[in-house]
């Protein structure tokens, strides 16, 4: 059973903060923040869903506090994950994105700030969610031992340590990487100006990041990028690999392989995902053999990917699927002869881990942290340079042509995930960072409360 609550209109008197008493043997009370938590529209939602479940399985008490589109949490018998929704104006929702709210919808000054950000072509959600979350938690400071923020990086987050909350923050990768790639793809000055305004929130995220006491990231590559782009000290960043649900994402002989089927996941139709290069590779492949591409995700209307599909005559050979269940996703991956990750950059790449966990042969680019996940070229995957459609064509064609290679890559990929990338391991190591944050906060509080001893006076 999943329990849901909604942010109260008023705030109770929070009282004075106190240091959390959290001995190692006692389960922790964790507030896990997600400004956008839907696991069907991005990797951050997947992270929140699976991490919260595994933390609950370890015995910790987890409450996911989420803005829309709201997070999904799994049922854990005997220790359910609590889901608390912090409503916003949800200005980017389907089917009416960039809507102007009616006067009766406004509740407070944060709503006004949210609309102002949208009207000036910005993306206000990280800021406004951080302010709502800080206000919500202010009234509940005795209910949690630690707060874990999932890449909101808003100014409201900086208030949490002052309110007495030990704070851990996950940064999957700096959004400045996405910003740079999109700007490089922009064809007009107007588009570049629009993108700079939209990504204006990255300035706030950089200012917040350098002041965070405890940062977790998902790969060594992301750690390097966080140091370079956000200026966070390396000794405050801890790498904890995430992974796949290896019980769900598993091989099955009951699902037949579809000859020539390639599957890829592109939850966001942006240049970062490199989907257009895979489409171009498919066009070349189809001059040699029958092949089809199934994309897990929604295309952008009138975007470059759909235009390329039409231009290359691939309308009947590329299929997009979305809003499918976990079981349907697993069977789709199992049915493919090749799984492909063509991204120009990834902070980790859950799709790669999930495909490998299913025992499906993987072709992946070397963008960002993908090699950390996919492993050595020729052993657990075939690796190609990012943004190279011809290299994708050759690698996919080779996997389609060589059944023994497909079987070996699938077998070795599954073994690699089982050894290195599971959600249980991620939860265990994340809980260790929670306790370190709690200990550090308690030490800081003790030092602040200790009486100062006057030293000898200097002569006048």
C-alpha positions in Angstrom: 0.0 0.0 0.0 1.3 3.5 -0.9 0.3 6.3 1.3 0.0 9.8 -0.2 -0.1 13.2 1.5 -0.4 16.7 0.1 1.5 19.7 1.4 -0.6 21.5 4.1 -1.7 25.1 3.4 -0.2 26.3 6.7 2.9 25.5 8.7 3.0 24.4 12.3 5.5 25.9 14.8 8.6 23.8 14.1 10.3 24.3 17.4 14.1 24.2 17.9 16.2 21.8 15.9 18.1 18.9 17.6 20.9 16.6 16.5 19.6 13.3 15.2 20.4 10.3 17.3 21.1 7.7 14.6 23.2 4.8 15.8 24.3 2.5 13.0 21.9 -0.3 14.1 18.8 2.0 13.9 16.9 2.4 10.6 17.1 5.9 9.2 14.2 8.2 8.5 14.9 9.6 5.0 13.2 12.4 3.0 14.0 11.8 -0.7 13.3 14.9 -2.8 12.5 14.7 -6.5 11.4 17.9 -8.3 10.3 15.8 -11.3 9.8 12.2 -10.3 8.0 10.4 -13.1 10.1 7.3 -14.0 8.6 7.2 -17.5 10.1 10.6 -18.6 13.7 10.4 -17.4 16.4 8.7 -15.5 16.0 10.8 -12.4 12.6 9.3 -11.8 13.9 5.8 -12.3 16.6 6.5 -9.7 14.1 7.7 -7.1 11.8 4.8 -7.7 14.4 2.0 -7.4 16.6 3.6 -4.7 13.6 4.3 -2.4 12.4 0.7 -2.8 15.8 -0.9 -2.0 16.3 1.5 1.0 13.0 0.4 2.3 13.9 -3.3 1.8 17.0 -2.6 4.0 14.7 -1.5 6.8 14.9 2.3 6.4 11.8 4.5 6.5 11.6 6.5 3.2 9.3 9.3 2.2 9.6 10.5 -1.4 8.6 14.2 -1.6 7.9 15.0 -5.2 6.7 17.7 -7.6 4.8 17.0 -10.8 5.0 14.9 -12.9 4.9 12.9 -9.6 7.2 10.0 -8.7 6.1 6.4 -8.7 7.1 4.3 -5.7 6.9 0.5 -5.4 5.2 -1.4 -2.6 7.5 -2.9 0.0 5.5 -5.3 2.2 5.8 -4.3 5.9 7.6 -1.1 5.2 5.9 0.9 2.5 7.5 3.9 0.9 5.5 7.0 1.6 4.7 9.4 -1.3 4.1 13.1 -0.6 3.1 15.3 -3.4 4.0 19.0 -3.5 1.7 20.6 -6.0 3.0 23.2 -8.4 1.2 25.0 -11.2 2.6 22.3 -13.5 3.2 24.7 -16.4 4.8 22.2 -18.8 2.2 19.4 -18.5 0.5 17.7 -21.4 -1.7 18.6 -23.2 -1.3 22.3 -22.5 2.4 23.2 -21.9 3.3 26.8 -21.3 -0.2 27.6 -20.2 -1.1 30.8 -18.3 -2.8 29.9 -15.0 -6.1 31.5 -14.1 -6.1 33.9 -11.2 -7.8 31.5 -8.8 -5.0 29.0 -9.3 -2.4 31.2 -7.6 -1.8 30.3 -4.0 1.3 32.2 -2.9 4.4 34.1 -4.0 6.1 30.9 -5.2 3.4 30.4 -7.8 3.9 34.0 -9.0 7.7 33.3 -9.2 7.0 30.1 -11.2 4.9 31.9 -13.8 7.4 34.7 -14.0 10.1 32.3 -14.8 8.1 30.7 -17.6 7.0 34.0 -19.1 10.7 35.1 -19.4 11.5 31.8 -21.2 13.3 30.2 -18.2 12.8 26.9 -16.5 11.7 27.7 -12.9 10.9 24.2 -11.6 14.2 23.5 -9.8 14.0 26.8 -7.9 10.3 26.8 -7.1 10.4 23.1 -6.0 13.4 23.8 -3.7 11.5 26.6 -2.0 8.3 24.6 -1.6 10.3 21.6 -0.2 12.2 23.8 2.3 8.9 25.3 3.5 7.4 21.8 3.8 10.3 20.4 5.7 10.6 23.4 8.0 7.4 22.2 9.8 8.7 18.6 10.0 12.3 18.9 11.1 12.0 16.3 13.9 10.5 13.7 11.5 13.6 12.9 9.4 17.2 12.0 10.2 18.5 13.0 6.7 17.3 14.7 3.6 18.5 13.4 0.2 18.0 15.7 -2.7 18.0 14.3 -6.3 19.6 17.1 -8.4 17.2 19.9 -7.6 20.1 22.2 -6.7 17.8 25.1 -5.9 18.4 27.9 -3.5 15.8 26.5 -1.1 18.1 23.5 -0.6 20.7 25.7 1.1 18.2 26.4 3.9 18.0 22.7 4.9 21.3 22.5 6.9 20.4 25.7 8.7 17.1 24.1 9.7 19.0 21.2 11.3 18.8 18.6 8.4 21.8 16.6 7.4 21.9 16.8 3.6 23.0 14.5 0.9 22.7 15.5 -2.8 22.9 13.4 -5.9 24.1 15.1 -9.0 23.8 12.7 -11.9 25.8 15.0 -14.2 26.0 18.7 -14.7 23.2 20.0 -16.8 25.7 22.4 -18.3 26.8 19.5 -20.4 23.3 19.3 -22.0 23.4 23.0 -22.4 26.7 23.0 -24.3 25.6 20.2 -26.6 22.2 21.9 -27.4 23.9 25.2 -28.1 26.3 23.6 -30.4 23.4 22.1 -32.4 21.5 25.4 -32.5 21.3 26.7 -36.1 20.1 30.2 -35.5 21.0 33.1 -33.2 17.4 33.2 -32.0 17.6 29.5 -31.0 20.8 30.1 -29.2 19.4 33.0 -27.2 16.3 30.9 -26.3 18.5 28.1 -25.1 20.7 30.3 -23.0 17.6 31.7 -21.3 16.0 28.3 -20.8 19.2 26.9 -19.2 19.6 30.0 -17.0 18.9 27.8 -13.9 22.3 26.2 -14.3 23.8 29.4 -12.8 21.8 28.8 -9.7 22.8 25.1 -9.7 26.5 26.0 -9.8 26.2 28.4 -6.9 24.3 25.8 -4.8 26.6 22.9 -5.7 29.8 24.5 -4.4 28.1 24.9 -1.0 26.8 21.4 -0.6 28.3 19.3 2.3 27.9 15.9 0.8 27.6 15.0 -2.9 26.9 11.6 -4.5 27.3 10.9 -8.2 26.8 7.9 -10.3 30.1 7.5 -12.2 33.7 8.6 -12.2 33.1 10.4 -15.5 30.3 12.5 -13.8 32.6 13.2 -10.9 35.2 14.7 -13.2 32.5 16.8 -14.9 31.1 18.0 -11.6 34.5 19.2 -10.5 35.2 20.9 -13.9 31.7 22.4 -14.6 30.4 23.1 -11.1 33.5 23.7 -9.1 32.7 21.2 -6.3 35.8 20.0 -4.4 36.7 16.4 -5.3 36.9 15.2 -1.7 33.2 16.0 -1.2 32.1 13.9 -4.1 31.4 10.1 -3.7 30.8 7.8 -6.6 28.0 5.3 -6.1 27.1 3.3 -9.2 23.4 2.7 -9.8 22.2 -0.3 -11.7 19.4 -2.5 -13.0 16.6 -4.4 -11.3 18.3 -7.7 -12.1 15.3 -9.8 -11.1 13.1 -7.9 -13.5 15.6 -7.2 -16.3 16.7 -10.8 -16.9 17.1 -13.2 -19.9 14.2 -15.4 -20.9 14.0 -18.1 -23.5 10.2 -17.7 -23.5 10.6 -14.4 -25.5 11.6 -15.0 -29.1 14.1 -12.8 -30.8 12.8 -10.7 -33.7 15.3 -10.9 -36.6 16.8 -7.5 -37.3 15.2 -5.7 -34.4 17.2 -2.9 -32.7 15.9 -1.3 -29.5 17.0 2.0 -28.0 15.7 4.2 -25.2 15.5 8.0 -25.7 13.2 9.3 -23.0 14.2 12.9 -24.1 14.3 13.7 -27.7 17.4 16.0 -27.5 20.8 16.0 -29.3 22.4 14.6 -26.2 20.8 11.2 -26.9 22.3 10.9 -30.4 19.2 9.3 -31.8 19.6 10.9 -35.1 22.9 9.1 -35.7 21.2 5.8 -35.0 18.4 6.7 -37.5 21.1 7.4 -40.1 22.8 4.2 -39.4 19.5 2.3 -39.8 19.0 3.8 -43.2 22.4 2.5 -44.3 21.7 -0.9 -42.7 18.5 -1.3 -44.6 20.3 -1.1 -47.9 21.9 -4.4 -46.9 19.3 -6.3 -44.9 15.9 -6.1 -43.2 16.1 -4.2 -39.9 13.7 -2.3 -37.7 14.3 0.2 -34.9 12.0 0.4 -31.8 12.5 3.6 -29.7 11.3 3.7 -26.1 10.3 7.3 -25.9 8.3 10.1 -27.6 9.6 12.0 -30.6 9.5 15.7 -30.7 6.9 17.0 -33.1 8.6 18.5 -36.2 11.9 17.8 -34.5 15.1 16.8 -36.4 14.6 13.0 -35.7 11.2 12.8 -37.2 12.3 14.9 -40.2 15.3 12.6 -40.7 13.0 9.5 -40.5 10.7 10.9 -43.2 13.6 12.2 -45.4 15.3 8.8 -45.3 12.1 6.8 -46.0 12.1 5.0 -42.7 8.6 5.8 -41.5 7.6 2.1 -41.7 10.9 0.9 -40.1 11.0 3.1 -36.9 8.5 2.7 -34.2 8.1 4.8 -31.0 6.6 3.3 -27.9 5.9 5.1 -24.6 3.9 4.6 -21.4 4.6 0.9 -21.4 4.8 -1.2 -18.3 8.0 -2.6 -16.8 7.1 -6.1 -18.0 6.4 -4.8 -21.6 9.8 -2.9 -21.6 11.6 -6.0 -20.4 10.0 -8.2 -23.1 10.8 -5.6 -25.7 14.5 -5.6 -24.8 14.5 -9.4 -24.7 13.0 -9.6 -28.2 15.7 -7.4 -29.8 18.8 -8.8 -31.4 20.7 -5.6 -30.6 20.3 -2.9 -27.9 21.9 0.4 -28.8 22.9 3.4 -26.7 24.1 6.1 -29.3 24.3 9.0 -26.8 26.8 11.7 -27.2 27.1 11.9 -23.4 25.6 10.0 -20.4 26.2 10.4 -16.7 25.7 6.7 -16.2 23.3 5.1 -18.7 20.6 3.0 -17.1 19.4 1.7 -20.6 22.8 0.1 -21.1 22.7 -1.6 -17.7 19.1 -2.8 -18.2 19.8 -4.2 -21.7 22.9 -6.0 -20.5 21.0 -7.4 -17.5 18.5 -8.8 -20.0 21.3 -10.6 -21.8 20.8 -8.6 -25.0 23.9 -7.8 -27.0 24.8 -4.1 -26.7 26.3 -1.6 -29.1 27.1 1.6 -27.3 29.0 4.9 -27.8 31.9 5.9 -25.7 30.2 9.2 -24.6 30.6 10.2 -21.0 30.3 7.4 -18.5 29.0 4.8 -20.9 32.3 2.8 -21.1 32.2 2.5 -17.2 28.9 0.7 -17.6 29.2 -1.1 -20.9 32.7 -2.5 -20.2 35.4 -3.5 -22.7 34.9 -3.4 -26.4 34.5 -6.8 -27.8 33.9 -8.5 -24.4 30.6 -7.0 -23.0 29.7 -4.7 -25.9 30.8 -3.2 -29.2 32.0 0.3 -28.6 31.8 3.1 -31.2 32.7 6.8 -31.1 29.8 9.2 -30.3 28.2 10.9 -33.2 29.5 8.4 -35.8 26.6 6.9 -37.9 28.9 4.8 -40.0 30.6 3.2 -37.0 27.1 2.4 -35.6 26.2 0.8 -38.9 29.2 -1.4 -38.9 28.9 -2.5 -35.3 25.2 -3.2 -35.4 25.6 -5.1 -38.7 28.3 -7.2 -37.2 26.2 -8.2 -34.2 23.2 -9.0 -36.5 25.4 -11.2 -38.7 27.3 -13.1 -36.0 25.0 -15.2 -33.7 28.0 -16.4 -31.6 29.1 -12.8 -31.0 25.5 -11.8 -29.9 25.4 -14.7 -27.4 28.8 -13.9 -26.0 28.1 -10.2 -25.5 24.8 -10.9 -23.9 26.2 -13.5 -21.5 29.2 -11.4 -20.5 27.0 -8.2 -20.2 24.6 -10.0 -17.8 27.5 -11.2 -15.6 29.0 -7.6 -15.5 25.8 -6.1 -14.3 25.3 -8.8 -11.6 28.8 -8.1 -10.3 28.8 -4.3 -10.4 25.5 -2.6 -11.0 22.6 -3.6 -8.7 20.1 -1.3 -6.9 20.7 -3.1 -3.6 24.4 -2.3 -3.7 23.5 1.3 -4.5 21.2 1.5 -1.6 23.7 0.0 0.9 26.4 2.5 -0.1 24.0 5.5 -0.2 22.9 4.7 3.4 26.6 4.8 4.4 26.7 8.4 3.0 23.5 9.2 5.0 25.2 8.1 8.2 28.3 10.1 7.4 26.2 13.2 6.8 24.4 12.6 10.1 27.7 12.2 12.0 29.1 15.3 10.4 26.1 17.4 11.3 26.1 16.1 14.9 29.8 17.0 15.2 29.2 20.4 13.8 26.3 21.0 16.2 28.5 19.9 19.1 31.3 22.3 18.2 28.8 25.1 17.8 27.3 24.4 21.3 30.7 24.0 23.1 31.7 26.9 25.3 34.6 28.9 24.1 37.7 29.0 26.4 39.3 32.4 26.6 43.0 32.5 25.9 45.6 34.7 27.5 45.1 38.4 26.9 47.7 40.2 24.9 49.4 43.2 26.5 48.0 46.6 25.4 
